[in-house]
Amino acid sequence: MGSIKLEGVEKWFGDVQVIKGIDLDIEDGEFVIFVGPSGCGKSTLLRMIGGLEETSRGAIRIDGRDVTAEPPAKRGLTMVFQSYALYPHMSVRDNMGFSLKTAGAPKSEIDDKVNHAASVLKLEQYLDRRPKDLSGGQRQRVAIGRSIVRDPTAFLFDEPLSNLDAALRVEMRYEIAKLHQSLGSTMIYVTHDQVEAMTLADKIVVLEFGKVAQVGSPRELYERPANLFVAQFIGSPKMNVIPCSTEGTSYSLPGGRGGEYHGASEAAQLGIRPEHMEVVSVGEGALDSVIDVVEYLGADCFVILDCGPLGKLTARVSGETTLKSGDRVGLNFPPERIHFFDSDGKAVC
């Protein structure tokens, strides 16, 4: 089992509160990712779960047992950090089995668990090498293997891929996803990279200034953001946001046109994702613009549009587009793709 429950947890450093009363349920076997900008409290919250930071108020329960005051060694968890922290004078085999050796486990048990972990992580041929003879991705796999041999209740990952180059990050994302599939263990993962969050998580917890902004699956957060912060944090390029006004069943844009509105209350801002904007002829759609820059990415192009007083908007179009800088175009917003937010940034439609 590996269920984890947070009940009103808070963290204070002197007079500064960095975790502000978080309630969260993590089910056994879930892959949960804490994501948010730097300083939002995601690593602090992970360290509180692991017992590396004291919980100022509230309770942390693992499989129903209150572990709030227990030290890390008694929580049955294991952590993987962005720093591999491998012993340079030891082989891969000895690094992976060191915690079992210090705990007094018999050699046969250590060998069995190390061999199993090496098989899962495709490290069999590297067991007799030292860390200096491995690539960054291989070292991170050894660090993960060191956790697997302990058979933990849950794995805690604190930005484990941040020290790797772009190609290795993609490779290790795949490795971690396959690891979760094969082990079925509870995993809690911290990252500021929303691509990692979207591709790996069963459930994403978006943190903003020590509070939970929204919890949900990657699809739920992308398609139904609860507020403007989540809407613009999840998705790349980020959601376009335009000031608007609403009256009855219609909305209007400053200096532009408008369309139908079906929200329950007044909206102050309209949001639409770059891939949902339609580039049409001038005079059609919700507003007109001038193409500022076209960024060619192969299969796609990002078109940066100058919308005058409304600022710059970004559209995502096919890489085969013939659009170019200086073209005047209209922008159409399909009604089913529009998000509306009130003056406080809360989603209203």
TORKOL-4160 file (C-alpha; in steps of 0.2 Angstrom, whole numbers, padded with zeros to 4 digits, m for minus):
349
<pt num="1" X="0000" Y="0000" Z="0000"/>
<pt num="2" X="0005" Y="0018" Z="m0003"/>
<pt num="3" X="m0009" Y="0030" Z="0000"/>
<pt num="4" X="m0004" Y="0047" Z="0007"/>
<pt num="5" X="m0016" Y="0060" Z="0015"/>
<pt num="6" X="m0012" Y="0078" Z="0019"/>
<pt num="7" X="m0023" Y="0087" Z="0031"/>
<pt num="8" X="m0022" Y="0105" Z="0033"/>
<pt num="9" X="m0003" Y="0105" Z="0032"/>
<pt num="10" X="0006" Y="0121" Z="0035"/>
<pt num="11" X="0025" Y="0126" Z="0035"/>
<pt num="12" X="0031" Y="0142" Z="0044"/>
<pt num="13" X="0049" Y="0148" Z="0043"/>
<pt num="14" X="0048" Y="0161" Z="0058"/>
<pt num="15" X="0035" Y="0173" Z="0053"/>
<pt num="16" X="0034" Y="0168" Z="0035"/>
<pt num="17" X="0021" Y="0155" Z="0030"/>
<pt num="18" X="0027" Y="0145" Z="0014"/>
<pt num="19" X="0014" Y="0131" Z="0014"/>
<pt num="20" X="m0004" Y="0137" Z="0018"/>
<pt num="21" X="m0015" Y="0124" Z="0024"/>
<pt num="22" X="m0015" Y="0110" Z="0010"/>
<pt num="23" X="m0027" Y="0096" Z="0010"/>
<pt num="24" X="m0023" Y="0082" Z="m0002"/>
<pt num="25" X="m0027" Y="0064" Z="m0005"/>
<pt num="26" X="m0014" Y="0053" Z="m0015"/>
<pt num="27" X="m0021" Y="0036" Z="m0019"/>
<pt num="28" X="m0010" Y="0020" Z="m0019"/>
<pt num="29" X="m0001" Y="0018" Z="m0035"/>
<pt num="30" X="m0004" Y="0035" Z="m0042"/>
<pt num="31" X="0009" Y="0046" Z="m0050"/>
<pt num="32" X="0006" Y="0063" Z="m0043"/>
<pt num="33" X="0016" Y="0078" Z="m0049"/>
<pt num="34" X="0018" Y="0095" Z="m0039"/>
<pt num="35" X="0021" Y="0108" Z="m0052"/>
<pt num="36" X="0022" Y="0127" Z="m0051"/>
<pt num="37" X="0034" Y="0142" Z="m0053"/>
<pt num="38" X="0050" Y="0144" Z="m0042"/>
<pt num="39" X="0046" Y="0148" Z="m0024"/>
<pt num="40" X="0028" Y="0141" Z="m0024"/>
<pt num="41" X="0033" Y="0128" Z="m0011"/>
<pt num="42" X="0033" Y="0112" Z="m0021"/>
<pt num="43" X="0050" Y="0105" Z="m0015"/>
<pt num="44" X="0046" Y="0111" Z="0003"/>
<pt num="45" X="0029" Y="0101" Z="0003"/>
<pt num="46" X="0038" Y="0086" Z="m0004"/>
<pt num="47" X="0051" Y="0087" Z="0010"/>
<pt num="48" X="0038" Y="0088" Z="0023"/>
<pt num="49" X="0030" Y="0072" Z="0016"/>
<pt num="50" X="0047" Y="0064" Z="0017"/>
<pt num="51" X="0051" Y="0070" Z="0034"/>
<pt num="52" X="0065" Y="0081" Z="0029"/>
<pt num="53" X="0056" Y="0097" Z="0034"/>
<pt num="54" X="0046" Y="0098" Z="0050"/>
<pt num="55" X="0027" Y="0101" Z="0048"/>
<pt num="56" X="0022" Y="0116" Z="0058"/>
<pt num="57" X="0003" Y="0112" Z="0058"/>
<pt num="58" X="m0008" Y="0099" Z="0051"/>
<pt num="59" X="m0006" Y="0080" Z="0049"/>
<pt num="60" X="0002" Y="0068" Z="0036"/>
<pt num="61" X="m0004" Y="0051" Z="0035"/>
<pt num="62" X="0003" Y="0036" Z="0026"/>
<pt num="63" X="m0008" Y="0021" Z="0024"/>
<pt num="64" X="m0019" Y="0029" Z="0038"/>
<pt num="65" X="m0005" Y="0030" Z="0050"/>
<pt num="66" X="0000" Y="0047" Z="0057"/>
<pt num="67" X="0018" Y="0050" Z="0053"/>
<pt num="68" X="0018" Y="0069" Z="0056"/>
<pt num="69" X="0031" Y="0068" Z="0070"/>
<pt num="70" X="0040" Y="0052" Z="0064"/>
<pt num="71" X="0058" Y="0054" Z="0057"/>
<pt num="72" X="0061" Y="0050" Z="0038"/>
<pt num="73" X="0068" Y="0032" Z="0042"/>
<pt num="74" X="0051" Y="0027" Z="0049"/>
<pt num="75" X="0040" Y="0033" Z="0035"/>
<pt num="76" X="0045" Y="0019" Z="0023"/>
<pt num="77" X="0048" Y="0032" Z="0009"/>
<pt num="78" X="0063" Y="0035" Z="m0002"/>
<pt num="79" X="0069" Y="0051" Z="m0011"/>
<pt num="80" X="0078" Y="0054" Z="m0028"/>
<pt num="81" X="0086" Y="0071" Z="m0029"/>
<pt num="82" X="0092" Y="0081" Z="m0044"/>
<pt num="83" X="0109" Y="0077" Z="m0037"/>
<pt num="84" X="0114" Y="0059" Z="m0040"/>
<pt num="85" X="0124" Y="0058" Z="m0023"/>
<pt num="86" X="0133" Y="0042" Z="m0028"/>
<pt num="87" X="0148" Y="0036" Z="m0019"/>
<pt num="88" X="0162" Y="0038" Z="m0032"/>
<pt num="89" X="0173" Y="0025" Z="m0026"/>
<pt num="90" X="0160" Y="0011" Z="m0026"/>
<pt num="91" X="0153" Y="0001" Z="m0041"/>
<pt num="92" X="0135" Y="0003" Z="m0047"/>
<pt num="93" X="0131" Y="m0013" Z="m0038"/>
<pt num="94" X="0138" Y="m0007" Z="m0022"/>
<pt num="95" X="0130" Y="0010" Z="m0023"/>
<pt num="96" X="0113" Y="0002" Z="m0026"/>
<pt num="97" X="0115" Y="m0011" Z="m0012"/>
<pt num="98" X="0123" Y="0000" Z="0001"/>
<pt num="99" X="0107" Y="0005" Z="0011"/>
<pt num="100" X="0103" Y="m0014" Z="0012"/>
<pt num="101" X="0121" Y="m0018" Z="0017"/>
<pt num="102" X="0121" Y="m0005" Z="0031"/>
<pt num="103" X="0104" Y="m0012" Z="0037"/>
<pt num="104" X="0112" Y="m0029" Z="0039"/>
<pt num="105" X="0103" Y="m0038" Z="0025"/>
<pt num="106" X="0111" Y="m0054" Z="0020"/>
<pt num="107" X="0121" Y="m0054" Z="0004"/>
<pt num="108" X="0110" Y="m0066" Z="m0005"/>
<pt num="109" X="0095" Y="m0054" Z="m0002"/>
<pt num="110" X="0105" Y="m0039" Z="m0008"/>
<pt num="111" X="0111" Y="m0047" Z="m0024"/>
<pt num="112" X="0093" Y="m0053" Z="m0028"/>
<pt num="113" X="0086" Y="m0035" Z="m0026"/>
<pt num="114" X="0101" Y="m0026" Z="m0034"/>
<pt num="115" X="0099" Y="m0038" Z="m0049"/>
<pt num="116" X="0080" Y="m0036" Z="m0050"/>
<pt num="117" X="0082" Y="m0017" Z="m0050"/>
<pt num="118" X="0096" Y="m0017" Z="m0063"/>
<pt num="119" X="0085" Y="m0028" Z="m0074"/>
<pt num="120" X="0070" Y="m0015" Z="m0072"/>
<pt num="121" X="0082" Y="m0001" Z="m0076"/>
<pt num="122" X="0092" Y="m0009" Z="m0090"/>
<pt num="123" X="0108" Y="m0008" Z="m0080"/>
<pt num="124" X="0114" Y="m0026" Z="m0080"/>
<pt num="125" X="0130" Y="m0022" Z="m0090"/>
<pt num="126" X="0135" Y="m0007" Z="m0079"/>
<pt num="127" X="0134" Y="m0016" Z="m0062"/>
<pt num="128" X="0153" Y="m0017" Z="m0061"/>
<pt num="129" X="0157" Y="0001" Z="m0067"/>
<pt num="130" X="0160" Y="0016" Z="m0056"/>
<pt num="131" X="0149" Y="0032" Z="m0057"/>
<pt num="132" X="0163" Y="0041" Z="m0067"/>
<pt num="133" X="0161" Y="0029" Z="m0081"/>
<pt num="134" X="0143" Y="0032" Z="m0083"/>
<pt num="135" X="0133" Y="0046" Z="m0093"/>
<pt num="136" X="0121" Y="0057" Z="m0083"/>
<pt num="137" X="0106" Y="0047" Z="m0088"/>
<pt num="138" X="0114" Y="0031" Z="m0082"/>
<pt num="139" X="0119" Y="0039" Z="m0065"/>
<pt num="140" X="0101" Y="0045" Z="m0062"/>
<pt num="141" X="0095" Y="0027" Z="m0066"/>
<pt num="142" X="0107" Y="0021" Z="m0053"/>
<pt num="143" X="0100" Y="0033" Z="m0040"/>
<pt num="144" X="0083" Y="0027" Z="m0044"/>
<pt num="145" X="0089" Y="0009" Z="m0043"/>
<pt num="146" X="0096" Y="0013" Z="m0026"/>
<pt num="147" X="0078" Y="0018" Z="m0021"/>
<pt num="148" X="0070" Y="0002" Z="m0029"/>
<pt num="149" X="0080" Y="m0010" Z="m0019"/>
<pt num="150" X="0073" Y="m0003" Z="m0003"/>
<pt num="151" X="0055" Y="m0008" Z="m0009"/>
<pt num="152" X="0048" Y="0009" Z="m0002"/>
<pt num="153" X="0029" Y="0013" Z="0001"/>
<pt num="154" X="0031" Y="0027" Z="m0011"/>
<pt num="155" X="0045" Y="0036" Z="m0021"/>
<pt num="156" X="0048" Y="0055" Z="m0019"/>
<pt num="157" X="0057" Y="0063" Z="m0034"/>
<pt num="158" X="0063" Y="0081" Z="m0032"/>
<pt num="159" X="0067" Y="0088" Z="m0050"/>
<pt num="160" X="0077" Y="0072" Z="m0054"/>
<pt num="161" X="0080" Y="0077" Z="m0072"/>
<pt num="162" X="0085" Y="0095" Z="m0070"/>
<pt num="163" X="0103" Y="0092" Z="m0072"/>
<pt num="164" X="0101" Y="0082" Z="m0089"/>
<pt num="165" X="0102" Y="0089" Z="m0106"/>
<pt num="166" X="0087" Y="0090" Z="m0117"/>
<pt num="167" X="0089" Y="0073" Z="m0126"/>
<pt num="168" X="0092" Y="0064" Z="m0109"/>
<pt num="169" X="0077" Y="0072" Z="m0101"/>
<pt num="170" X="0066" Y="0065" Z="m0115"/>
<pt num="171" X="0074" Y="0048" Z="m0113"/>
<pt num="172" X="0073" Y="0048" Z="m0094"/>
<pt num="173" X="0054" Y="0054" Z="m0094"/>
<pt num="174" X="0051" Y="0038" Z="m0104"/>
<pt num="175" X="0061" Y="0027" Z="m0092"/>
<pt num="176" X="0052" Y="0034" Z="m0077"/>
<pt num="177" X="0035" Y="0032" Z="m0085"/>
<pt num="178" X="0039" Y="0014" Z="m0089"/>
<pt num="179" X="0046" Y="0011" Z="m0071"/>
<pt num="180" X="0029" Y="0017" Z="m0064"/>
<pt num="181" X="0020" Y="0005" Z="m0076"/>
<pt num="182" X="0031" Y="m0010" Z="m0071"/>
<pt num="183" X="0031" Y="m0006" Z="m0052"/>
<pt num="184" X="0014" Y="0001" Z="m0049"/>
<pt num="185" X="0021" Y="0011" Z="m0034"/>
<pt num="186" X="0015" Y="0027" Z="m0028"/>
<pt num="187" X="0026" Y="0041" Z="m0035"/>
<pt num="188" X="0026" Y="0060" Z="m0030"/>
<pt num="189" X="0037" Y="0070" Z="m0042"/>
<pt num="190" X="0042" Y="0089" Z="m0041"/>
<pt num="191" X="0045" Y="0099" Z="m0056"/>
<pt num="192" X="0044" Y="0116" Z="m0063"/>
<pt num="193" X="0043" Y="0109" Z="m0081"/>
<pt num="194" X="0025" Y="0107" Z="m0086"/>
<pt num="195" X="0030" Y="0096" Z="m0101"/>
<pt num="196" X="0036" Y="0083" Z="m0088"/>
<pt num="197" X="0020" Y="0086" Z="m0078"/>
<pt num="198" X="0008" Y="0083" Z="m0093"/>
<pt num="199" X="0017" Y="0068" Z="m0100"/>
<pt num="200" X="0020" Y="0058" Z="m0084"/>
<pt num="201" X="0006" Y="0062" Z="m0071"/>
<pt num="202" X="m0010" Y="0053" Z="m0067"/>
<pt num="203" X="m0014" Y="0068" Z="m0056"/>
<pt num="204" X="m0006" Y="0086" Z="m0056"/>
<pt num="205" X="m0006" Y="0097" Z="m0041"/>
<pt num="206" X="m0003" Y="0115" Z="m0047"/>
<pt num="207" X="0004" Y="0126" Z="m0033"/>
<pt num="208" X="0003" Y="0145" Z="m0032"/>
<pt num="209" X="0012" Y="0154" Z="m0017"/>
<pt num="210" X="0010" Y="0139" Z="m0005"/>
<pt num="211" X="m0008" Y="0135" Z="m0009"/>
<pt num="212" X="m0016" Y="0122" Z="m0021"/>
<pt num="213" X="m0022" Y="0132" Z="m0036"/>
<pt num="214" X="m0030" Y="0116" Z="m0044"/>
<pt num="215" X="m0029" Y="0097" Z="m0044"/>
<pt num="216" X="m0034" Y="0086" Z="m0058"/>
<pt num="217" X="m0028" Y="0075" Z="m0073"/>
<pt num="218" X="m0017" Y="0083" Z="m0086"/>
<pt num="219" X="m0032" Y="0084" Z="m0098"/>
<pt num="220" X="m0044" Y="0092" Z="m0084"/>
<pt num="221" X="m0031" Y="0105" Z="m0081"/>
<pt num="222" X="m0028" Y="0109" Z="m0099"/>
<pt num="223" X="m0046" Y="0109" Z="m0105"/>
<pt num="224" X="m0055" Y="0115" Z="m0089"/>
<pt num="225" X="m0043" Y="0127" Z="m0079"/>
<pt num="226" X="m0051" Y="0133" Z="m0063"/>
<pt num="227" X="m0043" Y="0150" Z="m0064"/>
<pt num="228" X="m0032" Y="0161" Z="m0074"/>
<pt num="229" X="m0015" Y="0156" Z="m0066"/>
<pt num="230" X="m0018" Y="0137" Z="m0070"/>
<pt num="231" X="m0024" Y="0142" Z="m0088"/>
<pt num="232" X="m0008" Y="0151" Z="m0092"/>
<pt num="233" X="0004" Y="0140" Z="m0082"/>
<pt num="234" X="m0002" Y="0124" Z="m0091"/>
<pt num="235" X="0001" Y="0124" Z="m0110"/>
<pt num="236" X="0015" Y="0129" Z="m0121"/>
<pt num="237" X="0014" Y="0142" Z="m0128"/>
<pt num="238" X="0003" Y="0149" Z="m0114"/>
<pt num="239" X="m0015" Y="0153" Z="m0116"/>
<pt num="240" X="m0019" Y="0170" Z="m0124"/>
<pt num="241" X="m0028" Y="0182" Z="m0113"/>
<pt num="242" X="m0038" Y="0197" Z="m0119"/>
<pt num="243" X="m0048" Y="0209" Z="m0109"/>
<pt num="244" X="m0067" Y="0208" Z="m0113"/>
<pt num="245" X="m0084" Y="0214" Z="m0107"/>
<pt num="246" X="m0100" Y="0204" Z="m0106"/>
<pt num="247" X="m0118" Y="0209" Z="m0107"/>
<pt num="248" X="m0132" Y="0196" Z="m0107"/>
<pt num="249" X="m0128" Y="0183" Z="m0119"/>
<pt num="250" X="m0114" Y="0192" Z="m0129"/>
<pt num="251" X="m0096" Y="0197" Z="m0126"/>
<pt num="252" X="m0086" Y="0211" Z="m0134"/>
<pt num="253" X="m0068" Y="0215" Z="m0136"/>
<pt num="254" X="m0059" Y="0233" Z="m0135"/>
<pt num="255" X="m0057" Y="0238" Z="m0153"/>
<pt num="256" X="m0063" Y="0222" Z="m0160"/>
<pt num="257" X="m0080" Y="0213" Z="m0161"/>
<pt num="258" X="m0087" Y="0199" Z="m0151"/>
<pt num="259" X="m0098" Y="0184" Z="m0150"/>
<pt num="260" X="m0110" Y="0174" Z="m0140"/>
<pt num="261" X="m0107" Y="0172" Z="m0121"/>
<pt num="262" X="m0116" Y="0159" Z="m0109"/>
<pt num="263" X="m0107" Y="0162" Z="m0093"/>
<pt num="264" X="m0117" Y="0163" Z="m0076"/>
<pt num="265" X="m0109" Y="0179" Z="m0071"/>
<pt num="266" X="m0099" Y="0194" Z="m0079"/>
<pt num="267" X="m0082" Y="0190" Z="m0087"/>
<pt num="268" X="m0068" Y="0202" Z="m0088"/>
<pt num="269" X="m0055" Y="0192" Z="m0098"/>
<pt num="270" X="m0056" Y="0180" Z="m0112"/>
<pt num="271" X="m0044" Y="0166" Z="m0114"/>
<pt num="272" X="m0040" Y="0155" Z="m0129"/>
<pt num="273" X="m0026" Y="0143" Z="m0133"/>
<pt num="274" X="m0014" Y="0146" Z="m0148"/>
<pt num="275" X="m0020" Y="0130" Z="m0157"/>
<pt num="276" X="m0038" Y="0135" Z="m0155"/>
<pt num="277" X="m0037" Y="0152" Z="m0164"/>
<pt num="278" X="m0041" Y="0152" Z="m0182"/>
<pt num="279" X="m0032" Y="0164" Z="m0194"/>
<pt num="280" X="m0045" Y="0171" Z="m0206"/>
<pt num="281" X="m0047" Y="0186" Z="m0218"/>
<pt num="282" X="m0047" Y="0204" Z="m0212"/>
<pt num="283" X="m0064" Y="0209" Z="m0206"/>
<pt num="284" X="m0069" Y="0191" Z="m0201"/>
<pt num="285" X="m0068" Y="0184" Z="m0184"/>
<pt num="286" X="m0067" Y="0193" Z="m0167"/>
<pt num="287" X="m0053" Y="0205" Z="m0171"/>
<pt num="288" X="m0040" Y="0210" Z="m0184"/>
<pt num="289" X="m0021" Y="0210" Z="m0182"/>
<pt num="290" X="m0004" Y="0211" Z="m0191"/>
<pt num="291" X="0008" Y="0196" Z="m0191"/>
<pt num="292" X="0024" Y="0201" Z="m0182"/>
<pt num="293" X="0034" Y="0186" Z="m0182"/>
<pt num="294" X="0032" Y="0168" Z="m0189"/>
<pt num="295" X="0042" Y="0155" Z="m0180"/>
<pt num="296" X="0044" Y="0139" Z="m0190"/>
<pt num="297" X="0046" Y="0123" Z="m0180"/>
<pt num="298" X="0043" Y="0110" Z="m0193"/>
<pt num="299" X="0026" Y="0102" Z="m0191"/>
<pt num="300" X="0020" Y="0118" Z="m0183"/>
<pt num="301" X="0022" Y="0137" Z="m0184"/>
<pt num="302" X="0020" Y="0149" Z="m0170"/>
<pt num="303" X="0013" Y="0165" Z="m0177"/>
<pt num="304" X="0015" Y="0181" Z="m0166"/>
<pt num="305" X="0002" Y="0193" Z="m0170"/>
<pt num="306" X="0001" Y="0212" Z="m0166"/>
<pt num="307" X="m0016" Y="0216" Z="m0160"/>
<pt num="308" X="m0013" Y="0235" Z="m0157"/>
<pt num="309" X="m0020" Y="0240" Z="m0139"/>
<pt num="310" X="m0023" Y="0222" Z="m0135"/>
<pt num="311" X="m0005" Y="0217" Z="m0136"/>
<pt num="312" X="0003" Y="0202" Z="m0144"/>
<pt num="313" X="m0006" Y="0185" Z="m0147"/>
<pt num="314" X="0001" Y="0169" Z="m0152"/>
<pt num="315" X="m0007" Y="0157" Z="m0164"/>
<pt num="316" X="m0002" Y="0139" Z="m0168"/>
<pt num="317" X="m0004" Y="0134" Z="m0186"/>
<pt num="318" X="0002" Y="0120" Z="m0198"/>
<pt num="319" X="0020" Y="0121" Z="m0203"/>
<pt num="320" X="0014" Y="0122" Z="m0221"/>
<pt num="321" X="0007" Y="0139" Z="m0219"/>
<pt num="322" X="0011" Y="0153" Z="m0231"/>
<pt num="323" X="0008" Y="0166" Z="m0218"/>
<pt num="324" X="0023" Y="0179" Z="m0217"/>
<pt num="325" X="0027" Y="0194" Z="m0207"/>
<pt num="326" X="0017" Y="0210" Z="m0211"/>
<pt num="327" X="0002" Y="0201" Z="m0217"/>
<pt num="328" X="m0015" Y="0208" Z="m0211"/>
<pt num="329" X="m0026" Y="0194" Z="m0205"/>
<pt num="330" X="m0042" Y="0192" Z="m0194"/>
<pt num="331" X="m0043" Y="0180" Z="m0179"/>
<pt num="332" X="m0058" Y="0169" Z="m0176"/>
<pt num="333" X="m0062" Y="0162" Z="m0159"/>
<pt num="334" X="m0073" Y="0146" Z="m0160"/>
<pt num="335" X="m0086" Y="0148" Z="m0146"/>
<pt num="336" X="m0083" Y="0130" Z="m0139"/>
<pt num="337" X="m0064" Y="0134" Z="m0137"/>
<pt num="338" X="m0066" Y="0150" Z="m0127"/>
<pt num="339" X="m0063" Y="0152" Z="m0108"/>
<pt num="340" X="m0069" Y="0166" Z="m0098"/>
<pt num="341" X="m0063" Y="0173" Z="m0082"/>
<pt num="342" X="m0070" Y="0186" Z="m0069"/>
<pt num="343" X="m0060" Y="0201" Z="m0062"/>
<pt num="344" X="m0052" Y="0190" Z="m0049"/>
<pt num="345" X="m0046" Y="0177" Z="m0062"/>
<pt num="346" X="m0059" Y="0163" Z="m0058"/>
<pt num="347" X="m0066" Y="0153" Z="m0072"/>
<pt num="348" X="m0084" Y="0158" Z="m0076"/>
<pt num="349" X="m0087" Y="0148" Z="m0092"/>
